[in-house]
Amino acid sequence: MVILSFVWLKLGLLVIGFVFLVYMGWVSWQSQPASNQTLEGGSMPPAKQILFAASVSLLNPHAILDTIGVIGTSSLNYIGSDKALFTASCIMVSWLWFFALAFAGRIMGSLDAGGRLLRVVGRVSAMFIWGAALYLGYGIVNGL
């Protein structure tokens, strides 16, 4: 509710989200998946992987808006133990989703050693990301 009450804050988050999505789309489009042989000797160290994942997750303005605007406002419908159950359910679904994505990525990586399918997935992902950026940009221009 605080963010929605300040037009400049909402606009700022939308602009940051737009720029972030355009950048992430570009990174997805340009990414060249490495083969499994390359990954064994040249993967990112765990600390760097954790830092990258945290920055993409926690600094993503679109995810922040979704968390506040969707989950936050939905939680207002619950009180007491129902709110605790709602919170636990959101956390559980989020963890299940990300573990499922990790599992699917692992399977895809083992099936596509050359990275051809991953390159196509990266390009399709980039188009979806740019579509979301265009939607945010449209909202910015038309006073979302």
C-alpha positions in Angstrom: 0.0 0.0 0.0 2.9 2.3 0.7 4.4 1.9 -2.8 1.0 2.4 -4.5 0.4 5.6 -2.5 3.5 7.3 -3.9 3.2 7.8 -7.7 6.9 8.7 -8.0 8.0 5.5 -6.2 5.7 3.3 -8.3 6.9 5.0 -11.5 10.5 4.6 -10.4 10.1 0.9 -9.7 8.4 0.4 -13.0 11.2 2.2 -14.9 13.8 0.1 -13.0 11.8 -3.0 -13.8 11.6 -2.1 -17.5 15.4 -1.5 -17.7 16.1 -4.7 -15.8 13.9 -6.7 -18.1 15.4 -5.3 -21.2 18.9 -6.1 -19.9 17.9 -9.6 -18.8 16.4 -10.2 -22.2 19.6 -9.1 -23.9 21.6 -11.4 -21.6 19.3 -14.3 -22.4 19.5 -13.6 -26.1 23.3 -13.4 -26.1 24.0 -16.3 -23.8 25.9 -19.2 -25.3 25.4 -22.4 -23.3 28.5 -24.3 -22.6 28.8 -28.0 -23.3 28.9 -30.5 -20.4 32.6 -31.0 -20.8 33.2 -27.2 -20.4 31.0 -27.0 -17.3 33.0 -29.6 -15.4 36.2 -27.6 -15.4 35.0 -24.1 -15.7 31.8 -23.7 -13.7 31.2 -20.7 -11.5 32.3 -21.1 -7.9 29.4 -21.7 -5.5 29.7 -18.3 -3.8 29.5 -16.6 -7.1 26.5 -18.7 -8.2 24.7 -17.8 -4.9 25.5 -14.1 -5.3 24.2 -14.1 -8.9 21.0 -16.0 -8.0 20.4 -13.7 -5.0 20.9 -10.5 -7.1 18.6 -11.8 -9.9 16.0 -12.8 -7.3 16.2 -10.0 -4.7 17.0 -7.1 -7.0 14.4 -7.9 -9.6 11.9 -4.9 -9.4 9.2 -6.9 -11.3 9.4 -9.7 -8.6 9.3 -7.1 -5.9 6.1 -5.6 -7.4 4.6 -9.1 -7.8 5.4 -9.9 -4.2 4.0 -6.7 -2.8 1.1 -6.3 -5.3 -0.1 -9.8 -5.6 1.0 -11.8 -2.6 1.0 -8.9 -0.2 -2.5 -7.7 -1.2 -3.8 -11.3 -1.3 -2.6 -11.8 2.3 -4.8 -9.0 3.5 -7.8 -11.4 3.1 -6.5 -13.6 5.9 -6.1 -13.2 9.6 -4.6 -15.3 12.4 -3.7 -18.9 11.6 -5.1 -18.5 8.1 -2.5 -15.9 7.3 0.3 -18.2 8.6 -1.0 -21.0 6.4 -1.2 -18.6 3.4 2.4 -17.5 4.1 3.6 -21.1 4.5 1.8 -22.1 1.3 3.4 -19.3 -0.7 6.9 -20.3 0.6 6.3 -24.0 -0.2 5.0 -23.3 -3.7 7.9 -21.0 -4.4 10.5 -23.6 -3.2 8.7 -26.4 -5.2 8.7 -24.2 -8.3 12.4 -23.4 -8.1 13.4 -27.0 -7.3 11.3 -28.1 -10.3 13.0 -25.6 -12.5 16.4 -26.7 -11.3 15.5 -30.3 -11.9 14.2 -29.6 -15.4 17.4 -27.6 -16.2 19.5 -30.5 -15.0 17.5 -33.0 -17.2 17.6 -30.6 -20.2 21.4 -30.1 -19.8 22.0 -33.9 -19.8 19.8 -34.4 -22.9 21.3 -31.5 -24.8 25.1 -31.8 -24.4 25.8 -29.5 -27.3 23.6 -26.7 -26.0 21.5 -26.3 -29.1 18.2 -26.7 -27.3 19.3 -24.4 -24.5 20.2 -21.7 -27.0 16.7 -21.9 -28.4 15.2 -21.8 -24.9 17.3 -18.8 -24.1 16.1 -17.0 -27.2 12.5 -17.8 -26.5 12.9 -16.7 -22.9 14.4 -13.4 -24.1 11.3 -12.8 -26.2 9.0 -13.4 -23.3 11.2 -11.1 -21.1 11.1 -8.4 -23.7 7.3 -8.9 -24.0 7.0 -8.2 -20.2 9.3 -5.2 -20.6 7.1 -3.9 -23.4 4.0 -4.4 -21.2 5.7 -2.4 -18.4 6.8 0.3 -20.8 3.3 0.5 -22.1 2.1 0.9 -18.5 4.7 3.6 -17.9 3.7 5.6 -20.9 0.0 5.3 -20.3 0.1 5.9 -16.6 -0.3 2.4 -15.2 
